[in-house]
């Protein structure tokens, strides 16, 4: 997967770059509008992450440009501008998703994977991880060909953890991913705790409960090691 | 005998004198009254245009203040001074708004950098539990800071009237719609929702702000509720009421709408929800009032009764 990160803040660009390199993406960067445009003309990417507020131009123009040239490229906008109008303008010009700063890298990662999936024309979307098989179209999970019966929220949490596999995922980022701003931290943490408990019980039926690890006081980690 | 008559005459003279004195005093008073009244009448009529100009100012919206020309040099000076004050106040107001807006926006990028690097660090190899916990505390507080920041940005946007999607909104319907988003939270506390909406409450309001208004009220009613508690919804054509069971307030109710007012240190809220509610209400001629009966907190949003100005 080739990803282009267009972001003018060097420190933020670096951190996104390092995170995505760890995920074994092929990453490219652009620090401003001009470089971004040049790279978009010369190369092909599966996904472009664009900051709207660039020093030498409006990111929206880049979104339009990509849509004209390569409609199959997935676009995710990041921006400090959080007004609804900007959000709508972003989505109307053809970006696939929108994330406001500051964001959790694990959420950016999960969303990038989701927009790439939506853009690729494979009919059967599956994610394999050890003994696990997630069918993204059916929203179902198999362990060694056995179908798990999961609730919607349990599936969402598992998918989020698998998309961020082998990494610690904080409970705050899970809460934001599942409920956005609509839930109290205290309440949502109780929920996550309850969902994880049930999820682990269901995994345990196939001796897979230990893959879902609790990092005490911080969050969770899904790994097969 | 003569002595008596003389005494009588003196007394009579004295009385007459007093009478004349009082009468003249009365006449003087009456004359003075008319003089004063006339002069004050005259003053009122010269100041009326000035007063009208001042009364028509909306500090939020007026850009300049216009006074009619006056022949009276004193009045002209007054107008100049008042215009000067207006400009100073207006500048302060604008600077204040600008500052909140800039400060909040400029905070977002550094916050994103802190959050990103902390998240990267969280997954560094060979970390002990203590280090992981420290990083997690950095992350939690960065995200709290970012939520405070979002709320301040919202407040400054409301202050700058950046919402134009004005519609005729039924707040009762809005409340029921938004409650759906919170059904997980309602279930978690095992709350009962009693829908006693009788009449729809329609108001002209920005749809986005109506959403934020009701969301804050519901969030409030859930957060400060008790296990197995209740949320009661009531309405009429000129008000909507959301009450919830809960423990008595630990702070005086007047401080409820102040920014960063929280009921206790354990309180997870930011203390900005109700001041946002109040600000939205002010903008659309609504009034929010708080009422406590033992075990129950009630917040009412009603239309401000516009009392017609008393004409003399």
HADDOCK unambig.tbl for C-alpha pairs under 7 A between the chains (distance, minus, plus):
assign (segid A and resid 11 and name CA) (segid B and resid 113 and name CA) 6.44 0.50 0.50
assign (segid A and resid 12 and name CA) (segid B and resid 113 and name CA) 5.13 0.50 0.50
assign (segid A and resid 15 and name CA) (segid B and resid 116 and name CA) 6.06 0.50 0.50
assign (segid A and resid 15 and name CA) (segid B and resid 117 and name CA) 6.08 0.50 0.50
assign (segid A and resid 19 and name CA) (segid B and resid 120 and name CA) 6.69 0.50 0.50
assign (segid A and resid 80 and name CA) (segid B and resid 105 and name CA) 6.80 0.50 0.50
assign (segid A and resid 80 and name CA) (segid B and resid 108 and name CA) 6.17 0.50 0.50
assign (segid A and resid 101 and name CA) (segid B and resid 108 and name CA) 5.95 0.50 0.50
assign (segid A and resid 101 and name CA) (segid B and resid 109 and name CA) 6.64 0.50 0.50
assign (segid A and resid 101 and name CA) (segid B and resid 112 and name CA) 5.78 0.50 0.50
assign (segid A and resid 102 and name CA) (segid B and resid 108 and name CA) 5.90 0.50 0.50
assign (segid A and resid 102 and name CA) (segid B and resid 109 and name CA) 6.69 0.50 0.50
assign (segid A and resid 102 and name CA) (segid B and resid 111 and name CA) 5.86 0.50 0.50
assign (segid A and resid 102 and name CA) (segid B and resid 112 and name CA) 3.94 0.50 0.50
assign (segid A and resid 102 and name CA) (segid B and resid 146 and name CA) 6.99 0.50 0.50
assign (segid A and resid 103 and name CA) (segid B and resid 112 and name CA) 6.21 0.50 0.50
assign (segid A and resid 104 and name CA) (segid B and resid 115 and name CA) 6.83 0.50 0.50
assign (segid A and resid 104 and name CA) (segid B and resid 116 and name CA) 6.67 0.50 0.50
assign (segid A and resid 105 and name CA) (segid B and resid 116 and name CA) 6.08 0.50 0.50
assign (segid A and resid 105 and name CA) (segid B and resid 119 and name CA) 6.97 0.50 0.50
assign (segid A and resid 167 and name CA) (segid B and resid 123 and name CA) 5.99 0.50 0.50
assign (segid A and resid 168 and name CA) (segid B and resid 122 and name CA) 6.93 0.50 0.50
assign (segid A and resid 168 and name CA) (segid B and resid 123 and name CA) 6.16 0.50 0.50
assign (segid A and resid 187 and name CA) (segid B and resid 185 and name CA) 6.43 0.50 0.50
assign (segid A and resid 217 and name CA) (segid B and resid 133 and name CA) 6.94 0.50 0.50
assign (segid A and resid 218 and name CA) (segid B and resid 133 and name CA) 6.54 0.50 0.50
assign (segid A and resid 218 and name CA) (segid B and resid 136 and name CA) 5.79 0.50 0.50
